[in-house]
Amino acid sequence: MSKNFDFKVNKSKNGYELRTSILELAYGQLWQDYYAKLGEFEASMTKEGDQIVTTVTMPTVPGIETVLSAAEKFYEFVNKKD
């Protein structure tokens, strides 16, 4: 005699999983933006007296505060009731 089992799969994420996904999304987006900007870094050359001075402006590496700020913006968007 065999029994049939019905399993229901709940594909909904809990709050922790949602926040983790949003954090991963923000992290990935910021690093994608960083690498895009890295490919377009700015370099300039100026003459100061008899010397040529080269200035290179690189994009800022996203830190934890930047990632958390972006994640909060994504989270606010997801929770918007409009």
N, C-alpha and C positions, 0 to 999 in steps of 0.2 A: 504494500500500500504506500503510495507516494503522496506527499502533500505539495500543493502548489503555494508558492510564496509570491506575494506581490510586493515588489519593492518600489517605493516612490522616490525618485531622485529630485532633491531640492537644489535647483541651480542658483538659488538666491544666495548672495553673500551676506555674511554678518557684518556688523559695523567695523570690526577690526580688519576684515578682509577688504572692505570697501576703502577704508582709509589707507591701507597698504597699497592697494591698486592706484589710488589717486597720487600717493607719494611717489610711486614708481613712474607714473605718467609725468609728473612734474620734473622728476630727476632726469628722465629720458629727454624730455622736451628742452630743458635748459642745456644739457650737454650737446644736443643736436644743434641748438642755436650757437653755442660756443664754437663748435667745430666749423660751422658755416662762417662765422666771423673770423675764425683763425685763418681761413683760406683767403680772407680779404684784409689781412692786417695792413696797417698804414705805416709806410716808411717815408721819411723825408730827409733831404740833405740841405744843409745851410752852410754858408761860409761865414766864419767868425775870424776876422783878421786873416791870417795866413793858413788857417786850418779849416778843413771841411768836417762838419759835425753831422753825424747821421743819427736820426731819432727814429726809433721803432716803437709804435704804439700797438700793444697786443690787447686782445680782449681779456676781460676779467674772468678768472675761473670761478664758476658758480660754487659758492660755499653753502654750508648747511642752512644759514639764515635765508639765503636766496631761494633754496629748494623748498624750505618750509613755507615761505611767503607765497611762492607759486602754487604749492599744494593747497594752501588755504584758499586761494583764488579759484582753483578748480573745484574744491569742496563747496564753496559758496555757490558756484554756478550749478553744481549738481543738485544742491538743496533748494534752489530757487523754486518758488511756487507759481511762477507765471505760466 
